[in-house]
Amino acid sequence: MSFQNELRPKTAIARRFLEDLQLHGYAETTQGMYMRAVRLLSYHYHKSPETITEEELRSYFLYIKNDKEWSRSTYTINLCGIKYFYQHTLQKQWPVLGLVRPHKNTKLPVILSRDEVLRILACVHLPQYRVCLQVIYSCGLRLQEATHLKISDIDSARMMLHIHHGKGGKDRYVPLPERTLELLREYWSSHRNPVWIFPVGTRGGKGHSTATRCLGMHSVWIAFHLAYRDSGIHKPACVHTLRHSYATHLLEAGVNLRQIQEYLGHRSIMTTMLYTHLTDTSIHQTQQLLNQLMEGL
C-alpha cells in the first residue's frame, strides 16, 4: 500500500502535522496512515479538521466504533492518528481524547500448516512475488521488510539477513535458510539490480536492472490473495499469516521462545508467547492428556 499522496500535504496544518510526525520519529508508513486517518475524518464532516468540535469528534469516535466494521488494527491506527493530531499538532486537551480506547481483541491468528503454505506459494506464478512471499515465510518478515530488502542486507558468510528499520525503527538479524539464499540468488541473476533484491521496472517488465524503486507492498498483497483463492484453502489468511505460521512452525520444531522473539523483532516476550497456544505439538499433548483423564467416563 502506498501513502505517497498522504505525504504530500496541501495545507499549512497538514504540513505541520507531517512535520510533527517526522520529529517524533514515526516511520514513513505510520506517517501516511496517521495522515490518512485525519483525512478520513475531514471527509466525513466535509470540512477542515481544524474546525471540528469536540462533540463532533466524540460522535465520529462512536461512529467508527459502533457502525464501521473495521478490524482492531485499522481502528487503532485511525484512533492514534486522530488523537496525535489534536493533542500534539492542535494542542487540544479535550476530555474525549483521553476517554477513547481501542476495543479489545481476543482472536488468535490463523496458522497455516507447512503444506498449506507450499500450496499457496505454488499458485504464485510471477517470480518476483513468489520469491518475495517465500522470503516472508522462511525468514518471518513483515511485508515491508521483505519488499525493501537490499543486496547489502544479505550476509551469506553468517547466513543471516540484516533487517533495517523494522517496526519501532529497530534493526535485527534473522537466520537465512540455505534454500532461501539459493532462491534469492536465482532471482537476482534475472535482473542484477545493484541495490534492490526486488526492484520494480516499467510496465513492460523492463528496466529492473536500473530501477531505483523496490516492489510495491500492495502488488505483493494482491499476488498473495490471488494465489490464496486459487489454492482452495478455506482458512482466512493474508500475507501476515505467513509470519505467524513461521513463528508457530519454529516453536513446534523446538526453537527457543526467546530466540523466536529476537527473530520476529517483538519488544515483549508476552507477544511471542501467543504462539505457544497455537502449536500442533501442544494441542496434541493436551488432547492426549484429556483422553487419559476422561477414560473412566
Summary of the structure (lengths in Angstrom):
residues: 297
radius of gyration: 22.1
end to end distance: 55.0
largest distance: 74.3
contacts: 814
relative contact order: 0.10
helix: 60%
strand: 5%
